[in-house]
C-alpha cells in the first residue's frame, strides 16, 4: 500500500519530464529546419572553394582557429575560419562546409570545440 501511494506522483513526474523532452526535441528540429532553410538563401562559401578563393571573395576571417586532425591519412587537417555570421570548415585547404552562427550560441565559440 505504501508503494502505490508514491507511485502516482512518480509516474506524473516522469510523464511531465517525457513531455518536456518531446517538446524540446520538436523545437530543436524546427530550429534546425529553419537554420538549414536560411543557409540555403545565404551566400556562403561553397564546397570545393580554396582558402584563397574564400579570402578573396569574403575577405579575411575574424579568426583562423587552430587546425585539428592531421595525425593520419584517415584524419586530414581540418581548418576553421570564423566570420561574423558564419564559420567555414576546410579539409586541408578546400571548403567542406559552411554554417551560420546561431543566436542560440551552439557554434558561436568554435575555439572551445576539441
Secondary structure, 3 states (H helix, E strand, C coil): CHHHHHHHHHHHHHHHHHHHHHHHHHHHHHHHHHHHHHHHHCCCCCCCCEHHHHHHHHCCCCEEEEEECCCECCECCEEEEECCCEEEEEECCEEEEEEECCCCCCCCCHHHCC
